[in-house]
């Protein structure tokens, strides 16, 4: 049996899953420290299992993305770029918001190194430069560093050698490599690596806290965190790559909704307490964002799902003057104290849903006197906003199955004909519980016409090998995506090849 946990802005959900069956479910209020909410949610399942029967626990958490958005808990971080004499015109942090850069120190160093797209060296690595950087890092008490090299996806040699030099001079230095985190595009890949490096110390604390929360429930099972692409990583991997969890919440809801509805190709609308997330799945996985992804004002290019999120949920605050305005602010996990139906003083979308007879929580008598015109106006506004976002996600006029999930899915208008499957309010936790293990290749290959099939086969095999190395059962691994993009602006027959493989978790790995 598996336990899946989804930490949302308002609620923390937990489900007990065996095979394809959901055996038990529990919804608890998300707490400020998050960990307490997890303990409460898992505690609500204790009647349905013996601790020894749990073989794995999967968690989708908002710990790390919230830390970046709020600028808290971030380590003093340096960016070391290998590329001189090229790239000097746009140094590290060039496009960062000032407050976020200041929060992590914003130390930047440009050194020689880097490769061309075909593996040729731009300039040799200079060890004396890196030792000087290490001395400055030690003096400034910087404990985490992001190393990026031009075209490191083609050759990671210089990034790894630079790390060896820096850690030899500064023992205990935490290192993040751009070739392990981002994709093609130096600035975006570097930015993603810097964010990851800034979260490394926090990741250590959170990993320990999550382990302790399970131990407190008597559970001694492997703990996995959900990644942005709907696959899993173990706790040790999460300590090194916390940035990979940023969009795990919406991704879990998408996959969980599709799983519960028995559909691999569909649109999923998840209406939660704080946001409404809309995504499209193909082969059971969310469609990936094809362009850069903005994280707290910073451009990045690591794996993220193409999900539209709007500040609209059950906890969204409603204002009536001068016109009706819904959100984007939300009472969040304070819903049970702030909403009118719970005796609070804040009008929320949940209050309107109860007044309209769409939901039955709290004390309905407290909202019976809400103006009917206001109730109708709010429901119409909510429906119009959701319908507009669904239309923007379409890539063709062809009919597309729609799955409705989340506790606020009762707000979705009838015009959007969707299926609301059993356990729909716990889709995020179900998505975590059924998550698989993945491996991906994304780099530039020289694609000679006579060797095209050979190169694509090599990319597929590398993706499979990475999935197995990450903990997938080799017999269950399959290729779910292969993409070849000719790069006309580069000399020769250069093509960007992306291959992605997934497989079931091999327990005991």
Secondary structure, DSSP 8 states (H G I E B T S, - for coil): -EEEEEE-SSEEEEEEEETTEEEEEEEEE--TTSHHHHHHHHHTTGGG--GGG--EEEEE--HHHHHHHHT-S---EEEEEEEETSSTTS-TTTTS-HHHHHHT--EEEEEE--B-TTS-BSS---HHHHHHHHHHHHHTT--EEEEEETTTTT--HHHHHHHHHHHHHSTT-EEEEGGGT--S-HHHHHHHHHHHHHHHHHHHHHHHHHHHHHHTTT--SEEEEE-TTSBEEEHHHHHH-GGGGTTHHHHHHHHHHHHHHT-SSEEEEEE-SS-EEEEEEETTEE-B--S-EEETTEEE-S--B-EEEES-STTEEEE-SSS-EEEEEE-GGGHHHHBGGGT-SB-BHHHHHHHTTS---S-GGGGTTS-HHHHHHHHHHHHHHHHHHHHHH-SSSS---EEEESTTGGGS-TTS--B--TTGGGHHHHHHHT-BEEEEEEEEEE--GGGHHHHHHHHHHHHHHHHHHTTB-GGG-EEEEEEEEE-TTSSSSEEEEEEEEEE-B-TT-
